[in-house]
Amino acid sequence: GKSTLIKIISGYHRAEKGQIYFEGKKVRISSPKDSRALGIETVYQEQALAPDLSISRNIFMGREPATALGFLRKRVMDEESMDALKSMGLHLRSPNINISTLSGGERQGVAIARAFYFEAKLVILDEPTMALSVKEVREVFNFVNQLKRKGISVIFITHNLHQVFIISDRIVVLSHGKKLVDIKKKDTNVDELSEIIVRGTIG
């Protein structure tokens, strides 16, 4: 359910029925371009980063600034990449470092910085802490909190209920394509949600 929902919001799948509202208005999302035009950026579970390219090339991938003659404006890319990283609290020594040399948490930080740079209004994070160490998970939480402080909404998708209660304000549980619950964090707890999930899965 959640994978299909992400792809619909991101423009990679078309919804067979129903309507999409964004910022209180009915919208039509037929392609990733439509989604990005609305200010929606998605960071997928597999991170969608090119490990053999530099940080700046990854941040601008597919949207590289160029001169009138078609040459990449590399200095601009490098400078603005570093600014975007610093805005997320991520301090790396150079924008020319290959992604493959970064930790899992740092890679997520680059992907999130890319979303921030392109003025996202909503960032969707698909299992951003999967296979990360405890330290790297804390780094990702810091990046998410940076987005929240900047007024950017975040959909944080995870199966880890303890992480849900650390990072979220509002919780939605999906099972088999159906919404089981939509509740504010302060109005529930881990045990209650666990019971809802078990009932929904068995049902």
C-alpha positions in Angstrom: 0.0 0.0 0.0 2.6 2.6 1.0 4.8 2.0 -2.0 1.9 2.5 -4.4 0.8 5.6 -2.5 4.3 7.1 -2.7 4.5 6.5 -6.4 1.1 8.1 -7.0 2.1 11.2 -5.0 5.5 11.3 -6.8 3.9 10.9 -10.2 5.3 7.5 -11.2 1.8 5.8 -11.0 -1.6 7.2 -11.9 -4.3 6.7 -9.3 -7.2 4.5 -10.7 -9.7 6.4 -8.7 -10.0 9.1 -6.0 -8.7 12.7 -5.8 -5.5 14.3 -4.6 -5.6 17.6 -2.6 -2.4 19.5 -1.9 -2.4 22.7 0.2 -6.2 22.6 0.2 -6.5 22.5 -3.6 -7.4 19.6 -5.9 -4.4 18.8 -8.0 -3.6 16.4 -10.9 -0.3 14.5 -10.7 0.4 12.7 -14.0 4.2 12.6 -13.9 7.2 13.2 -11.6 7.5 16.7 -13.2 4.0 17.5 -12.0 4.8 16.4 -8.5 8.0 18.5 -8.4 6.3 21.5 -9.8 3.9 21.4 -6.8 6.9 21.3 -4.4 6.9 17.6 -3.6 10.3 15.8 -3.4 10.7 12.1 -2.6 13.7 10.4 -1.1 13.3 6.7 -1.9 14.4 3.7 0.2 17.2 3.0 -2.2 18.2 6.7 -1.9 18.3 7.3 -5.7 21.8 8.6 -5.5 24.6 7.8 -8.0 27.5 6.4 -5.9 30.2 7.1 -8.5 29.3 10.8 -8.8 30.1 13.7 -6.6 27.9 15.3 -4.0 27.2 18.4 -6.2 26.4 16.2 -9.2 24.0 14.2 -7.2 22.2 17.3 -5.8 21.7 18.8 -9.2 21.2 15.5 -11.1 18.8 16.1 -14.0 18.5 19.8 -13.1 22.1 20.9 -13.7 22.5 24.7 -14.3 24.3 25.4 -17.6 25.7 28.3 -19.6 24.2 29.5 -22.9 26.6 27.2 -24.7 25.6 24.2 -22.7 28.5 24.0 -20.3 27.8 23.0 -16.7 28.1 25.8 -14.2 30.2 23.7 -11.9 31.4 26.4 -9.5 27.7 27.4 -9.0 26.8 23.8 -8.4 29.6 23.3 -5.9 29.0 26.5 -3.9 25.2 26.0 -3.7 25.6 22.3 -2.9 27.7 23.2 0.1 25.2 25.9 1.2 22.4 23.3 1.0 24.3 20.8 3.1 25.1 23.4 5.7 21.5 24.3 5.9 20.8 20.7 6.9 23.6 20.8 9.5 25.8 18.5 7.4 29.4 19.7 7.2 31.4 17.9 4.6 34.9 19.0 3.4 34.1 19.2 -0.3 31.2 19.0 -2.8 33.5 16.9 -5.0 33.5 13.9 -2.7 32.0 10.8 -4.3 28.8 9.6 -2.7 30.3 6.1 -2.3 32.7 7.4 0.4 29.9 8.7 2.6 28.1 6.9 5.5 24.5 5.9 5.1 23.4 8.8 7.3 25.4 11.3 5.2 23.9 9.9 2.0 20.5 10.5 3.4 21.6 14.0 4.3 22.6 14.7 0.7 19.3 13.4 -0.6 17.4 15.6 1.9 19.6 18.6 1.1 18.7 18.2 -2.5 15.0 18.3 -1.7 15.5 21.4 0.4 17.6 23.2 -2.3 14.8 22.8 -4.8 12.4 24.5 -2.4 10.3 21.5 -1.5 7.1 22.1 0.4 6.7 18.4 1.2 9.4 15.8 1.5 8.6 12.1 1.4 11.1 9.9 3.1 10.7 6.2 2.3 12.3 4.0 5.1 15.2 6.5 5.5 16.7 4.8 8.5 16.7 1.2 7.1 20.0 -0.5 7.6 21.5 2.5 9.4 23.5 2.5 12.6 22.1 4.1 15.8 24.4 7.1 15.2 23.3 7.4 11.5 19.6 7.2 12.6 20.2 10.2 14.9 21.8 12.1 12.0 18.7 11.4 9.9 16.4 12.6 12.7 18.5 15.8 12.9 18.0 16.4 9.1 14.2 15.8 9.5 14.1 18.3 12.4 15.9 20.8 10.3 13.2 20.5 7.6 10.5 20.9 10.2 12.1 24.0 11.7 12.2 25.5 8.2 8.4 24.9 7.8 8.7 22.0 5.4 6.3 19.1 5.9 7.7 15.6 6.0 6.1 12.2 5.4 8.4 9.8 7.3 7.6 6.2 6.3 8.8 3.5 8.6 7.9 0.2 10.2 9.7 1.1 13.4 7.1 2.3 15.9 9.7 3.5 18.4 11.2 5.8 15.6 7.6 6.9 14.8 7.2 8.2 18.4 10.6 10.0 18.3 10.2 11.9 15.1 6.5 12.3 14.2 3.7 14.7 15.2 0.9 12.9 13.4 0.7 9.1 12.7 -1.1 7.3 9.9 -1.2 3.5 9.8 -1.8 1.8 6.4 -2.5 -1.9 5.9 -3.4 -3.6 2.6 -4.1 -0.3 1.0 -6.5 0.9 3.8 -6.0 3.5 6.4 -6.4 2.0 9.9 -5.8 5.1 11.9 -5.0 8.8 11.6 -4.1 10.3 15.0 -1.9 12.9 16.7 1.1 11.3 18.5 0.1 12.9 21.8 -3.3 11.1 21.7 -1.9 7.5 21.4 1.0 5.3 22.5 3.2 2.4 21.1 1.0 -0.3 22.7 -2.2 1.0 21.3 -0.8 1.4 17.8 0.7 -2.1 18.0 -2.7 -3.5 18.8 -4.3 -1.6 15.9 -1.7 -2.9 13.5 -2.0 -6.5 14.6 -5.8 -6.4 14.3 -5.6 -4.8 10.9 -3.1 -7.3 9.6 -5.0 -10.3 10.9 -8.3 -8.8 9.7 
